Amino acid sequence: MTLGGRECMTELRELDIVRVVRLLHEERTFVGTDSVMRAPGVGDVGTVVHVYATGDDRAQLEVEMVDGPGMTVWLATFERSELQLVQAFSEPRDDAEGKSTQDGSKPR
């Protein structure tokens, strides 16, 4: 998002889907499943699993990328400025009777 010629960063939350847009630290610690593990790269898409600090561009976020079968390719810590929001997590909503549905629609 741009505001007055300056890019504004959306605050990221746990379970948001993000893309790695830059690597400020080429050498970083990461973990993963031995058979599929590799270092994070620009263009990779993952899920925010933990936010260590909020409210500024220097927030630290733990992000996990998994493959099709669900094995962890990498789990690493990023600065907010290294990530771009792809899709915000939206929690299921409650209907008028207080019942919750998985996709946010009202039960029939």
N, C-alpha and C positions, 0 to 999 in steps of 0.2 A: 504494500500500500504506500502511496506517495502523498505527502501533505506539504504544500508549499515548496516543492522541489526537493524535499528531504524525505528519505524513506523512513516510515514509521514501522516499528516491529510490533506485531501482535504478541501479546503475552501467551506463552505456551503453557499448556496444562498436561497433567498425566493423561495418557491414552490418546493424545493428539498424534496424528500421522505427520511426519516431517521428512524433508529432503535435505541431505548434506549439500550445501552450496559452496562451501569453502572449508579448507583445513588450515586453521591458524597454527596448528601444531602437527606437523607431518609425523613426528614420532609421538605416539600416544599409547598408553596402556589399554588393552582390550582383552576380553575373554570370549570364548565361544565353544561350540561343540567341535572336538578334535577333527572329525572327518570333513567339516565344511568351513572351519574358522579361517578368516582372513581379516586384514586391516580394513577399516572404514575408508571409503573413497567418495569423491565428489560425485553426486548423482544418486548415491544410495538412498533408499527410503526405509525408514524405521519408525518405531513407536516410542514416544516418551514414556518411560517407566518410572521416573522419579525427577522431581524438581528440587534442587538444593537451595535455590534462592530465587526470589521473584521480584519483578518490578523494574529491572533495568537490563541493558544489553549485555551485562557481564554475568547474568544468571548462569549457573551450572546445571546442566540437564543430563540425566542418564538416558541413553537411547539404545534400543535393541533392534537389530535387524535379524529376521528369521527367513529361512528358505521355505519352499512349498510345503514340505512335510512338517514344518514347525521347529526345525533345529536352529539353534542360535548361530548365526554367521558371525556376528560380533555384538558385544555389549560394551559401550564406551561412554565416557563423559565428554560433553561438548559445551562450548560457550554458546549463548543464544545467537550471537551474530554469525555462527557457522551454519545455522539451520533456517529452513523456510517452511512455513506451515503448508501442508498439502491438504489436510482435512482435519477439522476440529472435531473432537469427540463430543457427541451429544448424548446425554443420559436419557434413558427412557422416561417418558412423562407419565404422571398418574392421571387417570380419568376422574370424573366427578365423584365416583363412589370410592376413590382411593385405591382402586385396583391398578396395577402396573402391567404394561405389555412390553414385550421385547423390542418392538419396532416403534413404540410411541403411539400407536393407533389405539382407538378405544376398542375394548373387547365387545364381541357381538352377543 
